[in-house]
């Protein structure tokens, strides 16, 4: 793989940024990668484990001379970071991000950026339940989608960022920011809130000890806890910044749940059976689309967990 | 491993029964295993793939002379099967089952059984999203819990069934039937209904194409679809026969969900952050209890899916 951006700056050094770094090193996509994290402890860890060619003590230093700057901070922190780095950006640089919400990020970041840079928002649909600078690995993005929401960005620069993400192993597609936020509300944001809720209910339940919940957690609940172990700050920001779409989907969810609860209460087995038969088909579609596997040993060996946002 | 029951009869030849058969063969727990399934097609498949030493054309034939009879049919069919086999049971035999609900199974089965047999209900917390006679594999129960709800059963016979399940690789515990049903409502039944609901919502949503949902399904939703691909008949019966506990937990779930929705609407980030931090701890407990792993490559290789009852 040849170099796509000579110098890349990663702002925020968590799970996604550290995976990007190891991926860039593995595939030779950049000559030099600088990094910055707000926390001194994170910068220290990064230096210890060799994360980034150069860890800087300010975001301004990290972005200086960078051809690509990627904002890898929680969605709620993107605006402040953009404001801080804006005066130090190299003319002609591409600015991107990895936020799970796109409209709010665009609104927070774009006003701060000078005319001379290219803003191409991105969202890699990847991640595990891990977080922090030591949790990244080069293969995180392999065969995962990365969605770009470039709007008015220059086509040449968009194509370059596409090549970059393909170099990290991703499949890349483009989408309108609002559509992205709705699709992700359905496929990711609402499911996460629901998983968080169910795990919270189990924890609260005085009549069932936490020990029983943990010990006898069948896969239903175990999958939920995996989802609900994701980074709290990241997810708080996702819900607050994709509020409308998330609340809309949750409203639809509640309607459906009430209909199924009524069917249970009334003993309407046909309704339940029909519903469960229909949902099976979607699963088959996902397996056929190559987004998951139906190999029957989930949760067994060393190869069996983690989660994507 | 030595023989524990000379002859074992499996009534119903789906995912659990076929896994039990291959497990018994692998560990030499039984001399002969007979099997019966209501559907001629299933019996035909079983004969073709060598599932059971002898596939019988009636449940009566299958249980004749059996030292252990295991009912592996959906919970709603247990009563009728018990009634059919009762006159043919060998005195001193142990009757067990693998149903996900225990109180309803006991109420449906026990009245039909003669005094001369031992009834020891059981529930292996294992399974994948697969179903049918060809889907079983010997390792399904390895390191999974099997919960027995023996009530007044003879201690010697309970101990024997414990050894049998340990021989299949399970960890075994005993529990009161009502407590089992409540614990499972929290850890399995309610999470399944919620997953079914969310997948149904995604399917219904006119503004998002099914293709987008499938293609861009991040792990949150992908885990839900795996859960929601489970056998519709089995799950209809679970919900109808564990109605009270399931509805109670769903009621608590809805309360919590509304509180989180309100926090999102009002922009109460602290409430969300605190909640998400609390749920993270449960996940750590499950990993520490050895019920799952936090290896970071979930959904990647060949070793990454399936689901438990």
Interface residues (C-beta under 8 A of the other chain):
Chain A: X76 X125 X127 X128 X129 X130 X135 X137 X139 X140 X142 X143 X145 X147 X182 X183 X184 X186 X187 X188 X189 X190 X191 X192 X193 X194 X195 X196 X197 X198 X199 X200 X201 X202 X203 X204 X205 X207 X208 X210 X212 X213 X214 X215 X216 X217 X218 X219 X220 X221 X222 X223 X224 X225 X226 X227 X228 X229 X230 X232 X233 X235 X236 X237 X239 X240 X243 X246 X247 X249 X250 X252 X253 X254 X256 X257 X260 X261 X264 X265 X267 X269 X272 X273 X275 X276 X277 X278 X279 X280 X282 X283 X284 X285 X286 X289 X291 X292 X293 X294 X295 X296 X297 X298 X299 X300 X301 X302 X303 X304 X305 X306 X307 X308 X309
Chain B: X76 X125 X127 X128 X129 X130 X135 X137 X139 X140 X142 X145 X147 X182 X183 X184 X186 X187 X188 X189 X190 X191 X192 X193 X194 X195 X196 X197 X198 X199 X200 X201 X202 X203 X204 X205 X207 X208 X210 X212 X213 X214 X215 X216 X217 X218 X219 X220 X221 X222 X223 X224 X225 X226 X227 X228 X229 X230 X232 X233 X235 X236 X237 X239 X240 X243 X246 X247 X249 X250 X252 X253 X254 X256 X257 X260 X261 X264 X265 X267 X269 X272 X273 X275 X276 X277 X278 X279 X280 X282 X283 X284 X285 X286 X289 X291 X292 X293 X294 X295 X296 X297 X298 X299 X300 X301 X302 X303 X304 X305 X306 X307 X308 X309
